[in-house]
Amino acid sequence: MLTIFALASGRSGTHFLYQLLRRNAVNCVCRHETYSWSNPSMFGRPIYDFAVGDLDAVRGQVALKARWIARQRSAAYAETSHALLKSWFELASEFFPDLRLVHLVRDVLHVAKSEANREELCHRWHIPFRYAKGGDGSRFFRWALTGREPIFGSFDGKSLTRFQWYVLQWIEIENRAMRMLDRFSLHDRCLTLRSPDDLNDPGQVRRLFDFLGVPVASSTPVIDGFKNATPWVRTVVTDDDRRQASEVIARLPAEHLAIFRRPPYSSWSWAALLRGDGA
């Protein structure tokens, strides 16, 4: 069975990608975020387990997912969750040797602002189960990294706004994407799309389905669906946000920023802030 997964941060268009696949693909089981015992979401505890190096615990959860997917009666399975790069990217090729990947990249500042807005709303609404627990009893936001990851080590004892924290998370996630593609020689199995522009471009959506090799219902793609915007909150990046982002980026060791001088990031003007070329 052809298996398709997303390489992405949250708030990068993963839900809309799911809608595109669900509305256009034929004989393909499509899921966004999975929350069941038999098809684990890979959010929450697996993120902690990966952060502390307990790959055996993560592997057990991925094995459950692989068994559930294998039981589906379809030619393809697509899952657009942003959990892959948070908890199990190092195991994906082990369980899904023929996988295909869609790398969704949205401007770091818009992602970080949108993620901070979404988390604030979850707390304001007291969303159940929004916290997960690590093996040491520590709590973290279920859909985010734990803060134990090495990139945050440069900021021990330093106060970060939640926006700055999500800037760092985005940088870590993109580094993981490149590490996965390099380590497992998956560049030729990965299509990079700019979000949201490419997801709304009929030509790019046709290119997506051609790349994945998934049959479609029509040569004219249906570009429609719920885009999962944060209710009543617009994502507006301010001058103060840009200043905050510049502060944390300037304090990062160079190895965290090296990827932004190579494709696909090197051709994008908004990534100049990450390359040290200016805001």
ZABA-530269 format. One record per residue (C-alpha): residue number from 0; residue in one letter; x, y, z. Coordinates in Angstrom, 2 decimals. Layout:
<pts>
k: NUM&r: A&east: X&north: Y&up: Z
...
</pts>
This chain:
<pts>
k: 0&r: M&east: 0.00&north: 0.00&up: 0.00
k: 1&r: L&east: 1.24&north: 3.48&up: -0.87
k: 2&r: T&east: 1.59&north: 5.53&up: 2.33
k: 3&r: I&east: 1.70&north: 9.33&up: 2.34
k: 4&r: F&east: 2.67&north: 11.56&up: 5.27
k: 5&r: A&east: 3.20&north: 15.28&up: 5.82
k: 6&r: L&east: 6.42&north: 16.98&up: 6.87
k: 7&r: A&east: 5.20&north: 20.16&up: 8.51
k: 8&r: S&east: 4.75&north: 22.32&up: 11.56
k: 9&r: G&east: 1.29&north: 22.86&up: 12.92
k: 10&r: R&east: -0.64&north: 25.77&up: 11.40
k: 11&r: S&east: 0.99&north: 25.11&up: 8.01
k: 12&r: G&east: -2.00&north: 23.94&up: 6.01
k: 13&r: T&east: -2.01&north: 20.28&up: 7.00
k: 14&r: H&east: -5.78&north: 20.20&up: 7.48
k: 15&r: F&east: -6.37&north: 21.80&up: 4.08
k: 16&r: L&east: -3.97&north: 19.28&up: 2.51
k: 17&r: Y&east: -6.17&north: 16.57&up: 4.04
k: 18&r: Q&east: -9.22&north: 18.18&up: 2.46
k: 19&r: L&east: -7.52&north: 18.26&up: -0.96
k: 20&r: L&east: -6.62&north: 14.58&up: -0.71
k: 21&r: R&east: -10.02&north: 13.53&up: 0.59
k: 22&r: R&east: -11.95&north: 15.44&up: -2.09
k: 23&r: N&east: -9.81&north: 14.41&up: -5.06
k: 24&r: A&east: -8.04&north: 11.09&up: -4.47
k: 25&r: V&east: -9.62&north: 7.79&up: -5.48
k: 26&r: N&east: -9.22&north: 4.58&up: -3.45
k: 27&r: C&east: -7.23&north: 6.39&up: -0.77
k: 28&r: V&east: -7.97&north: 6.36&up: 2.96
k: 29&r: C&east: -7.36&north: 9.92&up: 4.16
k: 30&r: R&east: -6.84&north: 10.98&up: 7.76
k: 31&r: H&east: -5.68&north: 14.21&up: 9.35
k: 32&r: E&east: -4.99&north: 13.69&up: 13.06
k: 33&r: T&east: -5.75&north: 10.22&up: 14.39
k: 34&r: Y&east: -6.95&north: 9.69&up: 17.94
k: 35&r: S&east: -7.55&north: 6.04&up: 18.68
k: 36&r: W&east: -5.81&north: 3.25&up: 20.53
k: 37&r: S&east: -5.28&north: 1.32&up: 17.30
k: 38&r: N&east: -4.05&north: 4.27&up: 15.20
k: 39&r: P&east: -2.18&north: 6.51&up: 17.66
k: 40&r: S&east: -2.02&north: 10.25&up: 17.05
k: 41&r: M&east: 1.69&north: 10.34&up: 18.02
k: 42&r: F&east: 1.10&north: 13.57&up: 19.92
k: 43&r: G&east: 1.57&north: 13.85&up: 23.67
k: 44&r: R&east: 3.65&north: 11.13&up: 25.34
k: 45&r: P&east: 5.45&north: 9.96&up: 22.15
k: 46&r: I&east: 6.83&north: 13.50&up: 21.74
k: 47&r: Y&east: 8.29&north: 13.29&up: 25.24
k: 48&r: D&east: 9.63&north: 9.76&up: 24.67
k: 49&r: F&east: 11.38&north: 10.87&up: 21.49
k: 50&r: A&east: 12.83&north: 13.94&up: 23.23
k: 51&r: V&east: 14.41&north: 11.82&up: 25.98
k: 52&r: G&east: 15.64&north: 9.17&up: 23.54
k: 53&r: D&east: 13.21&north: 6.35&up: 24.38
k: 54&r: L&east: 12.81&north: 5.13&up: 20.81
k: 55&r: D&east: 11.54&north: 1.73&up: 21.93
k: 56&r: A&east: 8.46&north: 3.34&up: 23.45
k: 57&r: V&east: 7.89&north: 5.36&up: 20.28
k: 58&r: R&east: 8.44&north: 2.27&up: 18.14
k: 59&r: G&east: 5.66&north: 0.45&up: 19.94
k: 60&r: Q&east: 3.21&north: 3.20&up: 19.04
k: 61&r: V&east: 4.34&north: 3.32&up: 15.42
k: 62&r: A&east: 3.92&north: -0.45&up: 15.19
k: 63&r: L&east: 0.27&north: -0.05&up: 16.23
k: 64&r: K&east: -0.20&north: 2.60&up: 13.57
k: 65&r: A&east: 1.45&north: 0.43&up: 10.91
k: 66&r: R&east: -0.80&north: -2.53&up: 11.73
k: 67&r: W&east: -3.93&north: -0.37&up: 11.55
k: 68&r: I&east: -2.90&north: 1.08&up: 8.18
k: 69&r: A&east: -2.09&north: -2.38&up: 6.78
k: 70&r: R&east: -5.66&north: -3.48&up: 7.49
k: 71&r: Q&east: -7.18&north: -0.74&up: 5.32
k: 72&r: R&east: -8.68&north: -1.97&up: 2.06
k: 73&r: S&east: -7.40&north: 0.69&up: -0.27
k: 74&r: A&east: -4.57&north: 1.37&up: -2.68
k: 75&r: A&east: -3.21&north: 4.23&up: -0.58
k: 76&r: Y&east: -3.27&north: 5.76&up: 2.89
k: 77&r: A&east: -2.62&north: 9.45&up: 3.51
k: 78&r: E&east: -2.15&north: 11.08&up: 6.92
k: 79&r: T&east: -1.54&north: 14.82&up: 7.09
k: 80&r: S&east: -0.88&north: 15.22&up: 10.82
k: 81&r: H&east: 2.05&north: 17.39&up: 11.86
k: 82&r: A&east: 3.02&north: 14.75&up: 14.47
k: 83&r: L&east: 5.54&north: 12.95&up: 12.24
k: 84&r: L&east: 8.37&north: 15.44&up: 12.75
k: 85&r: K&east: 7.54&north: 15.83&up: 16.43
k: 86&r: S&east: 7.84&north: 12.21&up: 17.50
k: 87&r: W&east: 8.55&north: 9.49&up: 14.95
k: 88&r: F&east: 10.33&north: 10.71&up: 11.82
k: 89&r: E&east: 13.39&north: 8.57&up: 12.61
k: 90&r: L&east: 11.24&north: 5.42&up: 12.47
k: 91&r: A&east: 9.02&north: 6.19&up: 9.47
k: 92&r: S&east: 11.17&north: 4.44&up: 6.85
k: 93&r: E&east: 11.51&north: 1.37&up: 9.07
k: 94&r: F&east: 7.75&north: 0.79&up: 9.06
k: 95&r: F&east: 6.83&north: 2.36&up: 5.71
k: 96&r: P&east: 9.70&north: 1.70&up: 3.28
k: 97&r: D&east: 7.73&north: 2.94&up: 0.26
k: 98&r: L&east: 6.38&north: 6.13&up: 1.82
k: 99&r: R&east: 5.84&north: 9.42&up: 0.01
k: 100&r: L&east: 6.15&north: 12.79&up: 1.74
k: 101&r: V&east: 4.62&north: 16.22&up: 1.28
k: 102&r: H&east: 6.75&north: 18.96&up: 2.83
k: 103&r: L&east: 4.52&north: 21.94&up: 3.63
k: 104&r: V&east: 6.40&north: 25.14&up: 4.45
k: 105&r: R&east: 4.76&north: 28.32&up: 5.68
k: 106&r: D&east: 6.54&north: 31.53&up: 6.71
k: 107&r: V&east: 8.03&north: 31.03&up: 10.18
k: 108&r: L&east: 6.56&north: 34.24&up: 11.58
k: 109&r: H&east: 3.01&north: 33.39&up: 10.51
k: 110&r: V&east: 3.34&north: 29.84&up: 11.83
k: 111&r: A&east: 4.68&north: 30.99&up: 15.20
k: 112&r: K&east: 2.00&north: 33.67&up: 15.59
k: 113&r: S&east: -0.77&north: 31.28&up: 14.57
k: 114&r: E&east: 0.50&north: 28.54&up: 16.91
k: 115&r: A&east: 0.72&north: 30.97&up: 19.83
k: 116&r: N&east: -2.80&north: 32.21&up: 19.09
k: 117&r: R&east: -4.18&north: 28.67&up: 18.88
k: 118&r: E&east: -2.56&north: 27.59&up: 22.14
k: 119&r: E&east: -3.87&north: 30.68&up: 23.93
k: 120&r: L&east: -7.38&north: 29.88&up: 22.68
k: 121&r: C&east: -7.10&north: 26.26&up: 23.88
k: 122&r: H&east: -6.22&north: 27.51&up: 27.36
k: 123&r: R&east: -8.94&north: 30.16&up: 27.35
k: 124&r: W&east: -11.53&north: 27.55&up: 26.39
k: 125&r: H&east: -10.07&north: 24.99&up: 28.83
k: 126&r: I&east: -9.87&north: 22.36&up: 26.08
k: 127&r: P&east: -9.75&north: 18.91&up: 27.77
k: 128&r: F&east: -6.53&north: 16.89&up: 27.55
k: 129&r: R&east: -4.57&north: 19.87&up: 26.24
k: 130&r: Y&east: -1.67&north: 18.88&up: 28.47
k: 131&r: A&east: 0.37&north: 15.70&up: 28.23
k: 132&r: K&east: 2.68&north: 14.22&up: 30.88
k: 133&r: G&east: 6.21&north: 13.03&up: 30.42
k: 134&r: G&east: 7.75&north: 10.07&up: 32.18
k: 135&r: D&east: 9.11&north: 12.42&up: 34.86
k: 136&r: G&east: 5.65&north: 13.87&up: 35.55
k: 137&r: S&east: 6.33&north: 17.15&up: 33.73
k: 138&r: R&east: 3.49&north: 18.72&up: 31.72
k: 139&r: F&east: 3.64&north: 20.15&up: 28.22
k: 140&r: F&east: 1.14&north: 21.29&up: 25.60
k: 141&r: R&east: 0.02&north: 18.10&up: 23.89
k: 142&r: W&east: 0.57&north: 19.24&up: 20.28
k: 143&r: A&east: 3.95&north: 20.93&up: 20.82
k: 144&r: L&east: 7.51&north: 19.95&up: 21.58
k: 145&r: T&east: 8.46&north: 19.56&up: 25.23
k: 146&r: G&east: 11.18&north: 22.20&up: 25.65
k: 147&r: R&east: 13.71&north: 19.44&up: 26.39
k: 148&r: E&east: 14.90&north: 19.42&up: 22.78
k: 149&r: P&east: 18.50&north: 20.66&up: 22.29
k: 150&r: I&east: 17.47&north: 23.83&up: 20.42
k: 151&r: F&east: 15.91&north: 25.17&up: 23.61
k: 152&r: G&east: 19.12&north: 24.52&up: 25.56
k: 153&r: S&east: 20.61&north: 27.80&up: 24.35
k: 154&r: F&east: 17.88&north: 29.62&up: 26.26
k: 155&r: D&east: 18.03&north: 27.93&up: 29.68
k: 156&r: G&east: 17.16&north: 30.48&up: 32.32
k: 157&r: K&east: 16.13&north: 33.05&up: 29.73
k: 158&r: S&east: 12.52&north: 34.15&up: 29.47
k: 159&r: L&east: 10.87&north: 33.48&up: 26.13
k: 160&r: T&east: 7.48&north: 34.66&up: 24.96
k: 161&r: R&east: 5.28&north: 31.89&up: 23.63
k: 162&r: F&east: 5.68&north: 33.42&up: 20.15
k: 163&r: Q&east: 9.48&north: 33.17&up: 20.45
k: 164&r: W&east: 9.14&north: 29.59&up: 21.71
k: 165&r: Y&east: 7.18&north: 28.70&up: 18.57
k: 166&r: V&east: 9.78&north: 30.38&up: 16.35
k: 167&r: L&east: 12.34&north: 27.99&up: 17.85
k: 168&r: Q&east: 10.00&north: 25.04&up: 17.45
k: 169&r: W&east: 9.51&north: 25.86&up: 13.75
k: 170&r: I&east: 13.28&north: 26.00&up: 13.22
k: 171&r: E&east: 13.69&north: 22.64&up: 14.98
k: 172&r: I&east: 10.91&north: 21.06&up: 12.92
k: 173&r: E&east: 12.45&north: 22.22&up: 9.62
k: 174&r: N&east: 15.85&north: 20.90&up: 10.70
k: 175&r: R&east: 14.24&north: 17.55&up: 11.42
k: 176&r: A&east: 12.64&north: 17.55&up: 7.98
k: 177&r: M&east: 16.01&north: 18.03&up: 6.30
k: 178&r: R&east: 17.65&north: 15.50&up: 8.60
k: 179&r: M&east: 15.05&north: 12.90&up: 7.71
k: 180&r: L&east: 15.37&north: 13.52&up: 3.97
k: 181&r: D&east: 19.18&north: 13.44&up: 4.11
k: 182&r: R&east: 19.62&north: 10.49&up: 6.47
k: 183&r: F&east: 17.18&north: 8.19&up: 4.70
k: 184&r: S&east: 17.79&north: 9.43&up: 1.12
k: 185&r: L&east: 14.18&north: 10.51&up: 0.69
k: 186&r: H&east: 14.57&north: 13.70&up: -1.32
k: 187&r: D&east: 13.20&north: 12.06&up: -4.46
k: 188&r: R&east: 10.14&north: 10.86&up: -2.52
k: 189&r: C&east: 9.29&north: 14.28&up: -1.13
k: 190&r: L&east: 7.44&north: 17.17&up: -2.75
k: 191&r: T&east: 7.81&north: 20.60&up: -1.20
k: 192&r: L&east: 4.86&north: 22.99&up: -1.36
k: 193&r: R&east: 4.66&north: 26.58&up: -0.14
k: 194&r: S&east: 1.71&north: 27.12&up: 2.11
k: 195&r: P&east: -0.80&north: 28.56&up: 1.53
k: 196&r: D&east: -0.02&north: 29.63&up: -2.06
k: 197&r: D&east: 0.64&north: 26.23&up: -3.65
k: 198&r: L&east: -2.33&north: 24.61&up: -1.92
k: 199&r: N&east: -4.63&north: 27.06&up: -3.68
k: 200&r: D&east: -2.97&north: 26.79&up: -7.10
k: 201&r: P&east: -4.68&north: 24.26&up: -9.44
k: 202&r: G&east: -1.41&north: 23.64&up: -11.28
k: 203&r: Q&east: 0.46&north: 22.86&up: -8.08
k: 204&r: V&east: -2.36&north: 20.64&up: -6.82
k: 205&r: R&east: -2.25&north: 18.65&up: -10.10
k: 206&r: R&east: 1.52&north: 18.42&up: -9.65
k: 207&r: L&east: 0.94&north: 17.08&up: -6.13
k: 208&r: F&east: -1.27&north: 14.23&up: -7.34
k: 209&r: D&east: 1.04&north: 13.44&up: -10.25
k: 210&r: F&east: 3.96&north: 13.22&up: -7.81
k: 211&r: L&east: 2.08&north: 11.01&up: -5.36
k: 212&r: G&east: 0.80&north: 8.71&up: -8.10
k: 213&r: V&east: -2.67&north: 8.66&up: -6.57
k: 214&r: P&east: -5.60&north: 8.36&up: -9.03
k: 215&r: V&east: -7.96&north: 11.34&up: -8.97
k: 216&r: A&east: -11.64&north: 11.65&up: -9.73
k: 217&r: S&east: -11.15&north: 14.46&up: -12.26
k: 218&r: S&east: -8.36&north: 16.19&up: -14.15
k: 219&r: T&east: -9.67&north: 19.45&up: -12.68
k: 220&r: P&east: -8.86&north: 19.36&up: -8.96
k: 221&r: V&east: -11.42&north: 20.40&up: -6.37
k: 222&r: I&east: -9.76&north: 23.12&up: -4.31
k: 223&r: D&east: -12.12&north: 23.52&up: -1.42
k: 224&r: G&east: -12.55&north: 22.61&up: 2.20
k: 225&r: F&east: -12.25&north: 23.72&up: 5.80
k: 226&r: K&east: -8.98&north: 25.60&up: 6.36
k: 227&r: N&east: -8.96&north: 25.29&up: 10.16
k: 228&r: A&east: -8.51&north: 28.96&up: 10.96
k: 229&r: T&east: -8.39&north: 29.91&up: 14.63
k: 230&r: P&east: -11.89&north: 31.19&up: 15.47
k: 231&r: W&east: -12.18&north: 34.97&up: 15.76
k: 232&r: V&east: -8.42&north: 35.49&up: 15.68
k: 233&r: R&east: -6.53&north: 36.78&up: 12.64
k: 234&r: T&east: -2.86&north: 35.94&up: 12.21
k: 235&r: V&east: -1.23&north: 39.37&up: 12.07
k: 236&r: V&east: 2.56&north: 39.62&up: 12.38
k: 237&r: T&east: 3.58&north: 42.89&up: 14.00
k: 238&r: D&east: 6.86&north: 44.81&up: 14.10
k: 239&r: D&east: 7.26&north: 43.66&up: 17.70
k: 240&r: D&east: 6.87&north: 40.04&up: 16.57
k: 241&r: R&east: 9.64&north: 40.56&up: 14.03
k: 242&r: R&east: 11.84&north: 42.08&up: 16.73
k: 243&r: Q&east: 11.18&north: 39.15&up: 19.06
k: 244&r: A&east: 11.97&north: 36.64&up: 16.32
k: 245&r: S&east: 15.21&north: 38.44&up: 15.43
k: 246&r: E&east: 16.29&north: 38.33&up: 19.08
k: 247&r: V&east: 16.04&north: 34.54&up: 19.43
k: 248&r: I&east: 17.41&north: 33.82&up: 15.97
k: 249&r: A&east: 20.48&north: 35.98&up: 16.70
k: 250&r: R&east: 21.18&north: 33.92&up: 19.84
k: 251&r: L&east: 20.97&north: 30.52&up: 18.13
k: 252&r: P&east: 24.13&north: 28.53&up: 17.34
k: 253&r: A&east: 24.87&north: 28.61&up: 13.60
k: 254&r: E&east: 24.20&north: 24.90&up: 13.09
k: 255&r: H&east: 20.47&north: 25.43&up: 13.63
k: 256&r: L&east: 20.35&north: 27.94&up: 10.78
k: 257&r: A&east: 22.60&north: 26.30&up: 8.18
k: 258&r: I&east: 19.70&north: 24.62&up: 6.32
k: 259&r: F&east: 18.20&north: 27.98&up: 5.39
k: 260&r: R&east: 21.07&north: 28.70&up: 3.00
k: 261&r: R&east: 20.12&north: 25.71&up: 0.85
k: 262&r: P&east: 17.02&north: 24.79&up: -1.15
k: 263&r: P&east: 14.15&north: 25.04&up: -0.75
k: 264&r: Y&east: 14.56&north: 27.90&up: 1.72
k: 265&r: S&east: 17.35&north: 29.76&up: -0.10
k: 266&r: S&east: 15.00&north: 31.03&up: -2.81
k: 267&r: W&east: 12.34&north: 32.41&up: -0.45
k: 268&r: S&east: 12.57&north: 36.08&up: 0.48
k: 269&r: W&east: 10.87&north: 35.61&up: 3.86
k: 270&r: A&east: 13.66&north: 33.23&up: 4.93
k: 271&r: A&east: 16.23&north: 36.04&up: 4.77
k: 272&r: L&east: 15.73&north: 36.54&up: 8.50
k: 273&r: L&east: 16.89&north: 32.96&up: 9.07
k: 274&r: R&east: 19.83&north: 33.25&up: 6.67
k: 275&r: G&east: 21.13&north: 36.40&up: 8.35
k: 276&r: D&east: 20.42&north: 38.45&up: 5.22
k: 277&r: G&east: 18.04&north: 40.80&up: 7.05
k: 278&r: A&east: 14.36&north: 40.82&up: 7.93
</pts>
